[in-house]
Structure formats: structure tokens, C-alpha cells
């Protein structure tokens, strides 16, 4: 019966000054929300910016018929092979810095092993 009280949030607002994680954080603070199901990076933002001890995160594990983890990808126009190669090289070269930023912000990361 929880879905009777569910509030859908738009994942991408198109407004660079306000994002969905910010809106949800305000809704938690105001008492409008008690529980939320969030994408990992958004959940990390909410947890990091909420008053200490007010928000807890529970990682959802994949089940036989329900996936909770997805790879993130960048896309370029198909004929733009030069830009794709440039991005691939940059991601590979900056992988340690990217991993450090994700860790710093508490973004959950699934290793290739599934952990």
C-alpha cells in the first residue's frame, strides 16, 4: 500500500540550478518524505547534504527478476569516432581521479566482480 502515497520525481529537470536530489533533500527535511528509492549518485548527494544522522542508505541488491545496478555510459553521434576515442582515452587516463571523486561523494560503485 505504500505506492498510494508515492511521489514521482522527474530524474532530470533541465534546470542546472536545481536538481532532483536537492528537491528530495528539501522534502526529507520538511517531513514530506520518509523513504525514497534513488539512483546511487542522487542518494549519495542526499545523504551527504542531510543533517548528520538523519538519513540512512540501504543498497538494493539484484534479485532474480529485478536489477538494481546499471552501468553508466556516455554517447556521441555515431560518425563522431574521433570524439568517442578522445572520451575513451580521457576516461581511461583519469580513471583514478574519477574513482576518487565518486568515493569522496559517497557514490556507490559496483565492481566488475558484482560487489
N, CA and C atoms as a LAMMPS dump frame, in Angstrom:
ITEM: TIMESTEP
0
ITEM: NUMBER OF ATOMS
345
ITEM: BOX BOUNDS ff ff ff
-5.0000000000000000e+02 5.0000000000000000e+02
-5.0000000000000000e+02 5.0000000000000000e+02
-5.0000000000000000e+02 5.0000000000000000e+02
ITEM: ATOMS id mol type element x y z
1 1 1 N 0.779 -1.205 0
2 1 2 C 0 0 0
3 1 3 C 0.823 1.274 0
4 2 1 N 2.163 1.133 0.008
5 2 2 C 2.995 2.338 0.043
6 2 3 C 2.858 3.195 -1.206
7 3 1 N 2.579 2.57 -2.343
8 3 2 C 2.521 3.347 -3.582
9 3 3 C 1.36 4.336 -3.6
10 4 1 N 0.374 4.163 -2.729
11 4 2 C -0.725 5.119 -2.662
12 4 3 C -0.23 6.496 -2.224
13 5 1 N 0.893 6.521 -1.51
14 5 2 C 1.462 7.78 -1.032
15 5 3 C 2.721 8.174 -1.796
16 6 1 N 3.022 7.49 -2.884
17 6 2 C 4.257 7.733 -3.635
18 6 3 C 4.216 9.084 -4.342
19 7 1 N 5.377 9.711 -4.4
20 7 2 C 5.533 10.979 -5.109
21 7 3 C 6.556 10.745 -6.217
22 8 1 N 6.141 10.819 -7.48
23 8 2 C 7.124 10.659 -8.555
24 8 3 C 7.945 11.938 -8.723
25 9 1 N 9.241 11.762 -8.926
26 9 2 C 10.132 12.897 -9.166
27 9 3 C 10.741 12.74 -10.543
28 10 1 N 10.865 13.835 -11.248
29 10 2 C 11.5 13.827 -12.56
30 10 3 C 13.003 13.686 -12.349
31 11 1 N 13.617 12.698 -12.991
32 11 2 C 15.044 12.456 -12.745
33 11 3 C 15.931 13.56 -13.31
34 12 1 N 15.559 14.164 -14.39
35 12 2 C 16.33 15.263 -14.979
36 12 3 C 15.373 16.429 -15.195
37 13 1 N 15.655 17.561 -14.541
38 13 2 C 14.74 18.696 -14.622
39 13 3 C 15.054 19.643 -15.771
40 14 1 N 16.294 19.621 -16.246
41 14 2 C 16.693 20.563 -17.276
42 14 3 C 17.106 21.91 -16.701
43 15 1 N 17.03 22.047 -15.383
44 15 2 C 17.42 23.291 -14.711
45 15 3 C 18.74 23.041 -13.998
46 16 1 N 19.799 23.689 -14.468
47 16 2 C 21.136 23.452 -13.904
48 16 3 C 21.262 23.947 -12.467
49 17 1 N 20.384 24.844 -12.03
50 17 2 C 20.494 25.382 -10.676
51 17 3 C 19.749 24.553 -9.642
52 18 1 N 18.842 23.69 -10.082
53 18 2 C 18.083 22.846 -9.161
54 18 3 C 18.043 21.442 -9.741
55 19 1 N 18.405 20.458 -8.909
56 19 2 C 18.309 19.089 -9.4
57 19 3 C 17.39 18.279 -8.495
58 20 1 N 17.004 17.11 -8.943
59 20 2 C 16.048 16.282 -8.226
60 20 3 C 16.552 15.897 -6.843
61 21 1 N 17.848 15.628 -6.71
62 21 2 C 18.388 15.269 -5.397
63 21 3 C 18.204 16.419 -4.415
64 22 1 N 18.396 17.651 -4.866
65 22 2 C 18.189 18.814 -3.996
66 22 3 C 16.728 18.9 -3.549
67 23 1 N 15.83 18.693 -4.493
68 23 2 C 14.397 18.746 -4.187
69 23 3 C 14.035 17.675 -3.171
70 24 1 N 14.536 16.466 -3.366
71 24 2 C 14.235 15.379 -2.441
72 24 3 C 14.816 15.662 -1.059
73 25 1 N 16.008 16.218 -1.014
74 25 2 C 16.623 16.565 0.269
75 25 3 C 15.73 17.552 1.017
76 26 1 N 15.238 18.56 0.326
77 26 2 C 14.339 19.53 0.967
78 26 3 C 13.058 18.849 1.435
79 27 1 N 12.564 17.907 0.652
80 27 2 C 11.341 17.19 1.04
81 27 3 C 11.581 16.286 2.249
82 28 1 N 12.776 15.715 2.362
83 28 2 C 13.122 14.953 3.571
84 28 3 C 13.157 15.889 4.776
85 29 1 N 13.835 17.018 4.622
86 29 2 C 13.976 17.962 5.733
87 29 3 C 12.618 18.48 6.209
88 30 1 N 11.69 18.688 5.277
89 30 2 C 10.38 19.237 5.634
90 30 3 C 9.426 18.187 6.186
91 31 1 N 9.81 16.9 6.06
92 31 2 C 8.927 15.83 6.533
93 31 3 C 7.961 15.329 5.476
94 32 1 N 8.066 15.849 4.257
95 32 2 C 7.194 15.397 3.175
96 32 3 C 7.537 13.96 2.774
97 33 1 N 8.824 13.572 2.921
98 33 2 C 9.283 12.222 2.592
99 33 3 C 9.799 11.514 3.832
100 34 1 N 9.51 10.225 3.918
101 34 2 C 10.082 9.368 4.953
102 34 3 C 11.058 8.378 4.336
103 35 1 N 10.778 7.943 3.101
104 35 2 C 11.555 6.916 2.409
105 35 3 C 11.621 7.297 0.935
106 36 1 N 12.741 7.013 0.315
107 36 2 C 12.857 7.263 -1.122
108 36 3 C 13.681 6.157 -1.764
109 37 1 N 13.361 5.856 -2.988
110 37 2 C 14.166 4.939 -3.793
111 37 3 C 14.875 5.829 -4.804
112 38 1 N 16.213 5.865 -4.693
113 38 2 C 17.001 6.789 -5.502
114 38 3 C 18.111 6.078 -6.247
115 39 1 N 18.493 6.656 -7.346
116 39 2 C 19.686 6.241 -8.084
117 39 3 C 20.88 6.561 -7.198
118 40 1 N 21.879 5.708 -7.188
119 40 2 C 23.03 5.824 -6.301
120 40 3 C 23.657 7.204 -6.194
121 41 1 N 23.995 7.872 -7.309
122 41 2 C 24.583 9.205 -7.19
123 41 3 C 23.659 10.214 -6.506
124 42 1 N 22.36 10.137 -6.753
125 42 2 C 21.426 11.044 -6.086
126 42 3 C 21.323 10.713 -4.601
127 43 1 N 21.288 9.431 -4.283
128 43 2 C 21.224 9.021 -2.875
129 43 3 C 22.462 9.504 -2.124
130 44 1 N 23.615 9.415 -2.757
131 44 2 C 24.854 9.884 -2.132
132 44 3 C 24.775 11.378 -1.86
133 45 1 N 24.233 12.147 -2.807
134 45 2 C 24.084 13.596 -2.619
135 45 3 C 23.183 13.875 -1.421
136 46 1 N 22.017 13.224 -1.37
137 46 2 C 21.072 13.456 -0.281
138 46 3 C 21.716 13.104 1.057
139 47 1 N 22.369 11.942 1.129
140 47 2 C 22.983 11.511 2.389
141 47 3 C 24.086 12.476 2.82
142 48 1 N 24.866 12.969 1.871
143 48 2 C 25.98 13.852 2.205
144 48 3 C 25.51 15.24 2.649
145 49 1 N 24.369 15.681 2.166
146 49 2 C 23.895 17.026 2.473
147 49 3 C 22.798 17.074 3.534
148 50 1 N 22.309 15.929 3.954
149 50 2 C 21.295 15.892 5.009
150 50 3 C 21.954 16.134 6.363
151 51 1 N 21.208 16.661 7.316
152 51 2 C 21.783 16.809 8.663
153 51 3 C 22.308 15.459 9.16
154 52 1 N 23.475 15.484 9.792
155 52 2 C 24.151 14.268 10.239
156 52 3 C 23.208 13.37 11.047
157 53 1 N 23.175 12.092 10.654
158 53 2 C 22.379 11.104 11.371
159 53 3 C 20.903 11.074 11.019
160 54 1 N 20.485 11.854 10.006
161 54 2 C 19.055 11.891 9.678
162 54 3 C 18.669 11.018 8.497
163 55 1 N 19.649 10.612 7.698
164 55 2 C 19.36 9.811 6.503
165 55 3 C 20.263 8.592 6.5
166 56 1 N 19.685 7.44 6.281
167 56 2 C 20.464 6.215 6.151
168 56 3 C 20.287 5.64 4.759
169 57 1 N 21.333 5.039 4.239
170 57 2 C 21.272 4.432 2.907
171 57 3 C 21.274 2.922 3.02
172 58 1 N 20.453 2.276 2.216
173 58 2 C 20.405 0.822 2.139
174 58 3 C 20.591 0.449 0.673
175 59 1 N 21.683 -0.216 0.354
176 59 2 C 21.932 -0.62 -1.032
177 59 3 C 20.992 -1.765 -1.402
178 60 1 N 20.369 -1.638 -2.541
179 60 2 C 19.474 -2.696 -3.02
180 60 3 C 20.296 -3.679 -3.845
181 61 1 N 20.118 -4.938 -3.581
182 61 2 C 20.824 -5.992 -4.312
183 61 3 C 19.937 -6.508 -5.435
184 62 1 N 20.559 -6.92 -6.531
185 62 2 C 19.811 -7.523 -7.623
186 62 3 C 19.091 -8.768 -7.126
187 63 1 N 17.927 -9 -7.693
188 63 2 C 17.186 -10.228 -7.446
189 63 3 C 17.021 -10.931 -8.786
190 64 1 N 16.492 -12.116 -8.763
191 64 2 C 16.381 -12.914 -9.99
192 64 3 C 15.679 -12.15 -11.113
193 65 1 N 14.629 -11.424 -10.801
194 65 2 C 13.878 -10.75 -11.854
195 65 3 C 13.892 -9.215 -11.744
196 66 1 N 14.72 -8.684 -10.853
197 66 2 C 14.792 -7.235 -10.679
198 66 3 C 16.25 -6.798 -10.561
199 67 1 N 16.669 -5.883 -11.457
200 67 2 C 18.046 -5.346 -11.409
201 67 3 C 18.049 -3.997 -10.726
202 68 1 N 19.037 -3.783 -9.889
203 68 2 C 19.204 -2.502 -9.223
204 68 3 C 20.524 -1.837 -9.579
205 69 1 N 21.332 -2.452 -10.409
206 69 2 C 22.604 -1.861 -10.793
207 69 3 C 22.698 -1.789 -12.305
208 70 1 N 23.232 -0.673 -12.774
209 70 2 C 23.328 -0.441 -14.207
210 70 3 C 24.62 0.291 -14.51
211 71 1 N 25.261 -0.033 -15.619
212 71 2 C 26.462 0.707 -15.993
213 71 3 C 26.073 2.112 -16.462
214 72 1 N 27.004 3.031 -16.326
215 72 2 C 26.807 4.383 -16.823
216 72 3 C 27.616 4.513 -18.11
217 73 1 N 27.074 5.193 -19.085
218 73 2 C 27.758 5.338 -20.359
219 73 3 C 27.629 6.766 -20.866
220 74 1 N 28.532 7.114 -21.746
221 74 2 C 28.446 8.379 -22.48
222 74 3 C 28.191 8.014 -23.928
223 75 1 N 27.517 8.889 -24.609
224 75 2 C 27.248 8.624 -26.01
225 75 3 C 27.643 9.799 -26.878
226 76 1 N 28.06 9.507 -28.075
227 76 2 C 28.343 10.531 -29.078
228 76 3 C 27.648 10.111 -30.365
229 77 1 N 27.491 11.044 -31.274
230 77 2 C 26.892 10.694 -32.572
231 77 3 C 27.731 9.607 -33.245
232 78 1 N 27.084 8.689 -33.909
233 78 2 C 27.77 7.536 -34.48
234 78 3 C 28.961 7.893 -35.377
235 79 1 N 28.857 8.892 -36.215
236 79 2 C 30.016 9.176 -37.065
237 79 3 C 31.16 9.892 -36.328
238 80 1 N 30.949 10.296 -35.084
239 80 2 C 31.95 11.075 -34.355
240 80 3 C 32.945 10.156 -33.638
241 81 1 N 33.654 9.362 -34.407
242 81 2 C 34.602 8.403 -33.825
243 81 3 C 35.778 9.093 -33.142
244 82 1 N 36.168 10.257 -33.65
245 82 2 C 37.284 10.986 -33.035
246 82 3 C 36.925 11.413 -31.607
247 83 1 N 35.72 11.945 -31.426
248 83 2 C 35.298 12.371 -30.084
249 83 3 C 35.139 11.157 -29.153
250 84 1 N 34.6 10.06 -29.683
251 84 2 C 34.453 8.845 -28.875
252 84 3 C 35.817 8.356 -28.401
253 85 1 N 36.779 8.328 -29.291
254 85 2 C 38.13 7.892 -28.921
255 85 3 C 38.731 8.843 -27.886
256 86 1 N 38.521 10.133 -28.08
257 86 2 C 39.03 11.133 -27.132
258 86 3 C 38.424 10.905 -25.739
259 87 1 N 37.127 10.667 -25.673
260 87 2 C 36.471 10.395 -24.387
261 87 3 C 36.985 9.099 -23.768
262 88 1 N 37.092 8.045 -24.573
263 88 2 C 37.598 6.76 -24.065
264 88 3 C 38.986 6.92 -23.456
265 89 1 N 39.85 7.639 -24.161
266 89 2 C 41.216 7.851 -23.669
267 89 3 C 41.219 8.686 -22.388
268 90 1 N 40.403 9.709 -22.358
269 90 2 C 40.327 10.572 -21.187
270 90 3 C 39.801 9.806 -19.966
271 91 1 N 38.777 9.008 -20.167
272 91 2 C 38.214 8.211 -19.064
273 91 3 C 39.26 7.23 -18.539
274 92 1 N 39.96 6.574 -19.44
275 92 2 C 40.995 5.625 -19.016
276 92 3 C 42.122 6.337 -18.272
277 93 1 N 42.569 7.45 -18.823
278 93 2 C 43.677 8.205 -18.224
279 93 3 C 43.296 8.761 -16.851
280 94 1 N 42.066 9.214 -16.707
281 94 2 C 41.608 9.86 -15.469
282 94 3 C 40.866 8.901 -14.533
283 95 1 N 40.9 7.609 -14.807
284 95 2 C 40.153 6.637 -14.002
285 95 3 C 40.43 6.759 -12.502
286 96 1 N 41.693 6.894 -12.072
287 96 2 C 41.929 7.026 -10.623
288 96 3 C 41.28 8.291 -10.031
289 97 1 N 41.339 9.402 -10.759
290 97 2 C 40.732 10.638 -10.269
291 97 3 C 39.205 10.518 -10.246
292 98 1 N 38.637 9.873 -11.264
293 98 2 C 37.186 9.675 -11.315
294 98 3 C 36.75 8.814 -10.136
295 99 1 N 37.482 7.735 -9.88
296 99 2 C 37.163 6.858 -8.748
297 99 3 C 37.255 7.614 -7.429
298 100 1 N 38.244 8.476 -7.292
299 100 2 C 38.411 9.252 -6.058
300 100 3 C 37.244 10.222 -5.855
301 101 1 N 36.781 10.841 -6.918
302 101 2 C 35.646 11.765 -6.818
303 101 3 C 34.39 10.999 -6.408
304 102 1 N 34.155 9.855 -7.035
305 102 2 C 32.988 9.045 -6.678
306 102 3 C 33.037 8.64 -5.208
307 103 1 N 34.218 8.237 -4.749
308 103 2 C 34.383 7.849 -3.348
309 103 3 C 34.166 9.042 -2.425
310 104 1 N 34.745 10.182 -2.781
311 104 2 C 34.612 11.398 -1.977
312 104 3 C 33.145 11.764 -1.765
313 105 1 N 32.337 11.598 -2.796
314 105 2 C 30.927 11.964 -2.713
315 105 3 C 30.039 10.818 -2.236
316 106 1 N 30.64 9.665 -1.953
317 106 2 C 29.86 8.547 -1.428
318 106 3 C 29.002 7.845 -2.451
319 107 1 N 29.344 7.979 -3.715
320 107 2 C 28.56 7.34 -4.775
321 107 3 C 28.858 5.832 -4.761
322 108 1 N 27.819 5.018 -4.623
323 108 2 C 28.059 3.574 -4.615
324 108 3 C 28.547 3.089 -5.978
325 109 1 N 29.537 2.234 -5.945
326 109 2 C 30.132 1.727 -7.179
327 109 3 C 30.101 0.206 -7.133
328 110 1 N 29.667 -0.4 -8.211
329 110 2 C 29.654 -1.85 -8.305
330 110 3 C 30.906 -2.28 -9.059
331 111 1 N 31.702 -3.082 -8.432
332 111 2 C 32.916 -3.581 -9.066
333 111 3 C 32.55 -4.622 -10.126
334 112 1 N 33.484 -4.924 -10.989
335 112 2 C 33.23 -5.923 -12.031
336 112 3 C 32.863 -7.274 -11.436
337 113 1 N 33.33 -7.535 -10.21
338 113 2 C 33.032 -8.799 -9.536
339 113 3 C 31.572 -8.861 -9.088
340 114 1 N 30.873 -7.718 -9.118
341 114 2 C 29.497 -7.678 -8.663
342 114 3 C 29.343 -7.14 -7.255
343 115 1 N 30.455 -6.909 -6.58
344 115 2 C 30.403 -6.371 -5.214
345 115 3 C 30.28 -4.862 -5.24
